[in-house]
Amino acid sequence: MKEAASHLSAVTDRLSGRALRVGVSVGGGPFVEHNLGTNAQVVLGPGGPGVIAVRNWTTPNLCLVSAHRWLHLGPGMSVVMVHETGEGRLEGTFEDLLGAGVEFPLFMNANRIKVRVREGLVMLMEYA
């Protein structure tokens, strides 16, 4: 248990204070980059204050990252998360991860994250 807490602390220290860059691709188009700073919340929706505008968005806003480090996934979504050194890899669908005992929201312990939100909507995140 001490080793896990120590590793989590080391990862947290390694990522704290780093800005979050987010790229969003709709329909296989180019990624539109957003630099969100060091205390980011990532919300996708049709637009507005604090919301990353997604073309043709018709549902309520969706919070994917809260408090800069907590990833919120839902049914039909998938994630690939890995640290730049190759450690801490986590990959799977929401359903598979939930079935394996992963609890959500998920603490992001890697600096590179890819989330497939739905068919044709992909988000890349990096703690820079």
Buried (B, 14 or more C-beta within 10 A) or exposed (E): EEEEEEEEEEBEEBBEEBBBBBBBBBEEEEEBEBEBEEEBBBBBBBEEEEBBEBEEBEEEBBBBBBEBBBBBBEEEBBBBBBBEEEEBEBEBBBBEBBEEEBEEBBEBBBBBBBBBBEEEBBBBBBBE
